[in-house]
Amino acid sequence: MSTNAFPDVSVMDEVFDFHALLKPEEVEWAMKARTFAQTHIRPVIEDDFDKKYFRKELIPLIAEQGFLGMHLKGYGCAGASAVSYGLVCLEMEAVDSGWRTFVSVMGSLAMSAIYKYGTEEQKNHWLPQMAKGEKLGCFGLTEPHGGSDPANMKTTAVRDGDQWVINGAKRWIGLATLADIAIIWAMTDEGVRGFIVPTDTPGFTATAIDGKLSMRASIQCEIDLQDVRLPADAILPNAKGLSGPFGCLNEARYGIIWGAMGAARACLDAAITRSKQREVFGQPIGAFQLTQAKLADMTLEYEKGVLLALHIGRQKDAGTLNLAQISVGKLNSVREALKIAREARTILGGDGITGEFPVMRHMANLESVRTYEGTDEIHQLVVGRALTGLNAFS
């Protein structure tokens, strides 16, 4: 056990005394997530990634930890702080981006949509079951023609008497083949609206996307919606326009700010450990100045990224967060995590491309994280608009 409050899995803990900045309950959540991830996921993740296997049998165990919808209050959810949720995201992504994505799809997207925009009846029916992992949800916004322009949505929902009829398609939708409900966003005669769609509704088809070289230990899908009929009360009444899905996306983007730093930490840990074991010219490569310079630079960016995440989390908890800061954080965390992963690979040498180390897997996953929930370019434009007051999106 290291001298700090966390289980001894990160050599960074001794250098970056991050836990000193946290509240006791935040440390408790981080410890719980780190212990779970390192015990249940880390030993099997390389094999799961290689075999394209999503270990769904872990879902009830994750639910038992209270991670699903943990930042929501009531309805069987833990009501934890934004910082605590971020720390859980960091620890889950330190083993694999796919598992932070699972927690995010459930809590930040599907459950948050119901929590923010649903009726009390909808919340009471779905959220307790989802928090227990008894019912799974997915979030259908992105469409095959592109994800960065949701105002150009092709999926439609049309009134037919006392029913809604949905037609269209969605792509890159996490968990859709396992989900019991899908939050589907569709264009109506009054703009974009959200619907709770049971996945056993006739006309709803989800198909897992194969051939992925990234996020192989998780599930992303295509959804086809052909004359899907829903009752009037399937609509989320408090979500009107694009502010509805964007409110959920910002929750997911917030989790990425922390999560990407978890992947970066895992790569940095691997590089530090290997630098003390791998020998050339009669001494460990970690004894050479160039290697230490690389490690120092990676550590610098990791610490800056985590401190930025904490700053944004504190603002979120205080209710003072400027949403442009979420774009600052997402843009920085993923970009710097990828740089750390690539630099760590150089220290590992040829062995770094094998499954003996997690670096290439994290690097591949981060390429997906970089483009989902908003590409670099989208976040640059969000920040640019906040700085200038001028809209450069079109």
C-alpha positions in Angstrom: 0.0 0.0 0.0 1.3 3.4 -0.9 1.5 6.3 1.6 -1.6 7.9 0.0 -5.2 6.9 0.3 -5.4 5.0 -3.0 -4.6 1.3 -3.7 -1.1 1.0 -5.0 -1.6 0.7 -8.7 -0.2 4.0 -10.0 3.4 5.1 -9.6 2.1 8.6 -10.2 0.6 8.7 -6.8 3.8 9.3 -5.0 4.8 12.2 -7.3 1.4 13.9 -7.8 -0.2 14.1 -4.4 -3.6 14.7 -6.0 -5.7 13.1 -3.2 -4.7 16.0 -1.0 -7.0 18.2 -3.0 -10.0 15.9 -2.6 -12.7 15.6 0.0 -13.0 12.3 1.9 -16.1 11.2 0.1 -14.4 11.9 -3.3 -11.4 9.8 -2.3 -13.8 7.0 -1.2 -15.5 7.0 -4.7 -12.1 7.0 -6.4 -10.9 4.1 -4.2 -14.0 2.1 -4.9 -13.7 2.6 -8.7 -10.0 2.0 -8.8 -10.3 -1.2 -6.8 -13.2 -2.5 -8.9 -11.6 -1.6 -12.2 -8.2 -3.1 -11.3 -9.7 -6.2 -9.8 -12.5 -7.1 -12.3 -11.5 -5.5 -15.6 -7.8 -5.1 -15.8 -7.0 -8.8 -15.7 -9.3 -9.6 -18.6 -9.3 -6.5 -20.8 -6.5 -7.3 -23.2 -8.2 -10.6 -24.0 -11.6 -9.0 -24.3 -10.2 -6.3 -26.6 -8.5 -9.0 -28.8 -11.7 -11.1 -29.0 -14.1 -8.1 -29.4 -15.9 -9.2 -26.3 -18.0 -6.9 -24.1 -18.1 -8.5 -20.7 -21.7 -7.8 -19.9 -21.7 -10.1 -16.9 -19.9 -7.2 -15.1 -22.9 -4.9 -15.4 -24.7 -6.1 -12.2 -21.4 -5.7 -10.3 -20.9 -2.1 -11.6 -24.5 -1.3 -10.6 -23.8 -2.7 -7.1 -21.0 -0.2 -6.8 -23.5 2.7 -7.4 -21.7 3.9 -10.5 -24.8 4.0 -12.8 -26.3 7.5 -12.8 -24.3 8.2 -9.7 -24.4 12.0 -10.1 -28.2 12.0 -10.2 -30.2 12.6 -7.0 -33.1 10.4 -6.0 -34.8 7.6 -7.9 -32.3 5.0 -6.6 -29.2 7.0 -7.7 -26.3 7.8 -5.4 -26.5 11.6 -5.7 -22.7 11.9 -5.7 -20.8 15.1 -6.6 -19.6 15.9 -10.1 -16.0 15.5 -8.9 -16.8 12.1 -7.5 -18.3 11.1 -10.8 -15.3 12.4 -12.7 -13.0 10.4 -10.5 -15.0 7.2 -11.2 -14.7 8.0 -15.0 -11.0 8.4 -14.6 -10.5 5.1 -12.9 -12.8 3.2 -15.3 -11.0 4.6 -18.4 -7.6 3.8 -16.8 -8.4 0.2 -17.6 -10.3 0.8 -20.8 -12.3 3.6 -22.6 -15.1 1.2 -23.3 -16.0 0.8 -19.7 -16.0 4.5 -19.0 -18.2 4.8 -22.1 -20.6 2.2 -20.6 -21.0 4.2 -17.4 -21.3 7.4 -19.5 -23.9 6.0 -21.9 -26.0 4.8 -19.0 -25.7 7.7 -16.6 -24.7 10.8 -18.6 -26.8 10.1 -21.6 -29.8 7.7 -21.2 -30.5 8.3 -17.5 -29.7 12.0 -17.7 -32.2 12.4 -20.5 -35.0 11.0 -18.5 -33.9 12.8 -15.3 -33.6 16.2 -17.0 -36.6 16.0 -19.3 -38.9 13.3 -18.3 -42.1 13.2 -16.3 -42.2 12.0 -12.7 -43.9 8.8 -14.0 -41.1 8.2 -16.5 -38.4 8.9 -13.9 -40.0 6.7 -11.2 -40.5 3.8 -13.7 -37.1 3.8 -15.4 -34.4 5.3 -13.3 -34.4 2.9 -10.3 -34.3 -0.1 -12.6 -31.4 1.5 -14.6 -29.5 2.4 -11.5 -29.6 -1.3 -10.5 -28.5 -2.4 -14.0 -31.8 -4.2 -14.4 -32.7 -2.2 -17.5 -30.1 -0.8 -19.9 -30.5 2.3 -22.0 -28.8 3.9 -25.1 -28.9 7.3 -26.7 -29.7 7.8 -30.3 -28.6 11.1 -31.7 -25.8 10.6 -34.3 -27.0 9.7 -37.8 -25.2 7.9 -40.6 -24.7 11.1 -42.7 -22.7 12.8 -39.9 -22.7 13.6 -36.2 -21.6 17.2 -35.9 -24.7 18.8 -37.4 -27.7 17.5 -35.5 -29.8 20.4 -36.7 -29.8 18.5 -40.0 -31.5 15.5 -38.5 -33.1 13.1 -40.9 -35.0 10.9 -38.4 -38.6 12.1 -38.1 -41.4 11.6 -35.6 -44.9 12.3 -37.0 -48.2 12.4 -35.0 -50.8 9.9 -36.1 -53.8 10.3 -33.9 -52.8 9.6 -30.3 -49.5 8.0 -31.4 -46.1 9.0 -32.7 -44.5 7.3 -35.7 -40.7 7.4 -36.0 -38.7 6.7 -39.1 -35.0 7.1 -39.6 -31.6 5.7 -38.7 -28.9 6.3 -36.1 -25.2 5.2 -36.1 -22.5 4.7 -33.5 -24.9 4.2 -30.7 -23.4 2.5 -27.7 -25.2 -0.4 -26.1 -28.1 -0.5 -28.6 -28.1 -4.2 -29.1 -28.3 -4.8 -25.3 -30.5 -1.9 -24.3 -34.1 -2.2 -23.1 -34.9 1.4 -24.0 -33.4 3.9 -26.5 -33.6 7.7 -26.1 -34.3 8.6 -29.7 -34.0 12.2 -30.9 -36.2 13.0 -34.0 -37.4 16.0 -35.9 -41.0 16.9 -35.4 -43.3 19.7 -36.6 -42.1 21.6 -33.6 -38.4 20.9 -33.8 -36.2 18.2 -32.3 -37.9 16.1 -29.6 -36.8 13.2 -27.5 -38.6 9.9 -27.1 -38.3 6.8 -24.8 -38.4 3.9 -27.2 -38.6 0.3 -25.8 -36.2 -1.6 -28.0 -38.7 -4.5 -28.5 -41.1 -2.1 -30.3 -41.9 -3.4 -33.8 -39.8 -1.6 -36.4 -36.8 -1.0 -34.1 -33.7 -2.9 -35.2 -30.2 -2.5 -33.7 -27.1 -4.1 -35.3 -23.6 -4.1 -33.8 -20.9 -2.5 -35.9 -18.1 -4.9 -36.7 -14.6 -4.4 -38.1 -13.6 -1.9 -35.4 -9.9 -1.4 -34.7 -10.8 0.8 -31.7 -13.2 0.3 -28.7 -13.2 -3.4 -29.4 -14.2 -4.4 -25.9 -17.5 -2.4 -26.1 -20.5 -2.3 -28.3 -21.5 0.4 -30.9 -24.4 0.0 -33.2 -26.5 1.1 -36.0 -30.2 1.6 -35.4 -32.9 1.3 -38.0 -36.4 2.8 -37.3 -39.1 1.8 -39.6 -42.6 3.0 -38.7 -41.9 2.7 -35.0 -45.2 3.5 -33.2 -45.2 4.9 -29.8 -47.9 6.2 -27.4 -48.2 9.9 -26.8 -46.6 9.6 -23.4 -43.3 8.2 -24.9 -42.2 11.8 -25.5 -39.8 13.6 -23.0 -42.0 16.6 -22.5 -39.3 19.0 -21.1 -36.9 18.6 -24.0 -37.6 21.0 -26.8 -35.1 21.7 -29.5 -31.4 20.9 -29.6 -30.9 22.1 -26.1 -32.3 18.7 -25.0 -29.7 16.4 -26.5 -26.9 19.0 -25.9 -27.8 19.0 -22.2 -27.0 15.3 -22.1 -24.0 15.5 -24.4 -22.4 18.1 -22.0 -22.8 15.5 -19.2 -21.0 12.9 -21.3 -18.3 15.3 -22.4 -17.6 16.2 -18.7 -16.9 12.5 -18.0 -14.5 12.4 -20.9 -12.5 15.2 -19.4 -11.6 13.0 -16.5 -11.7 9.7 -18.3 -9.1 10.5 -21.0 -6.7 11.4 -18.2 -7.2 7.9 -16.8 -6.1 6.4 -20.1 -3.1 8.8 -20.0 -2.2 7.7 -16.5 -2.2 4.1 -17.5 0.1 4.8 -20.4 2.4 6.9 -18.2 2.5 4.2 -15.5 3.5 1.6 -18.1 6.3 3.8 -19.5 7.7 4.6 -16.1 7.7 1.0 -14.9 9.3 -0.2 -18.2 11.9 2.5 -18.2 13.3 1.0 -15.0 13.3 -2.5 -16.3 14.5 -2.2 -19.9 18.3 -1.9 -20.2 20.5 -0.6 -23.0 24.2 0.2 -22.9 24.5 -1.3 -19.5 21.8 0.6 -17.6 18.0 1.1 -17.4 16.7 3.4 -20.2 15.1 5.5 -17.4 18.6 6.6 -16.4 19.1 8.4 -19.6 18.4 12.1 -19.8 16.2 11.9 -22.9 14.0 9.3 -21.4 13.6 11.3 -18.2 12.8 14.4 -20.2 10.0 12.4 -22.0 8.6 11.2 -18.7 8.7 14.6 -17.1 6.9 16.2 -20.1 4.2 13.5 -20.0 3.8 14.0 -16.3 3.5 17.7 -16.7 0.6 17.3 -19.2 -1.1 14.7 -17.1 -1.1 16.8 -14.0 -2.3 19.8 -15.9 -5.1 17.8 -17.4 -6.3 16.4 -14.0 -6.1 19.8 -12.4 -8.2 21.3 -15.2 -10.7 18.4 -14.7 -10.9 19.2 -11.0 -11.3 22.9 -11.6 -14.2 22.2 -14.0 -15.7 19.7 -11.6 -15.6 22.2 -8.7 -17.4 24.7 -10.9 -20.0 22.1 -11.9 -20.7 21.3 -8.3 -21.0 25.0 -7.4 -23.4 25.6 -10.3 -21.1 28.2 -11.8 -19.7 26.3 -14.8 -19.5 28.1 -18.1 -20.3 25.4 -20.7 -17.4 26.5 -22.9 -15.1 25.1 -20.3 -16.4 21.7 -21.0 -15.2 22.1 -24.6 -11.8 23.4 -23.2 -11.5 20.3 -21.0 -12.6 17.7 -23.6 -10.4 19.2 -26.2 -7.4 19.3 -23.9 -7.8 16.0 -22.2 -8.1 13.8 -25.2 -5.5 15.6 -27.3 -2.9 15.4 -24.5 -3.8 11.8 -23.6 -3.1 10.8 -27.2 0.2 12.6 -27.1 1.1 10.9 -23.8 0.1 7.5 -25.2 2.3 8.0 -28.3 5.3 9.1 -26.3 4.9 6.3 -23.9 5.0 3.8 -26.8 8.4 5.1 -27.8 9.8 4.2 -24.3 8.4 0.7 -24.6 10.1 0.1 -27.9 8.8 -2.7 -30.1 7.1 -4.4 -27.1 4.8 -1.4 -26.9 2.8 -2.5 -29.9 1.9 -5.8 -28.1 -0.9 -6.6 -25.7 1.7 -7.1 -23.0 1.3 -3.4 -22.3 -2.0 -1.3 -22.5 -0.6 1.6 -24.5 -1.6 0.7 -28.1 -5.1 -0.3 -26.9 -5.5 3.0 -25.1 -4.1 4.8 -28.1 -6.6 3.1 -30.4 -9.5 3.8 -28.1 -8.6 7.4 -27.6 -8.8 7.9 -31.4 -12.5 7.2 -31.0 -12.9 9.3 -27.9 -11.3 12.2 -29.8 -14.1 12.3 -32.3 -17.2 11.3 -30.3 -19.2 13.7 -28.2 -17.8 16.5 -30.5 -14.6 16.5 -32.6 -11.6 18.7 -31.9 -12.9 21.1 -34.5 -16.3 21.4 -32.9 -14.9 22.2 -29.5 -12.4 24.7 -31.0 -15.4 26.5 -32.5 -17.3 26.4 -29.3 -14.4 28.0 -27.5 -13.8 30.4 -30.3 -17.4 31.5 -30.2 -17.2 32.1 -26.5 -14.1 34.2 -27.0 -15.3 36.4 -29.9 -19.0 36.3 -29.7 -19.0 35.3 -33.4 -20.5 32.1 -34.7 -18.2 30.3 -37.1 -20.1 27.0 -37.4 -21.4 27.8 -40.9 
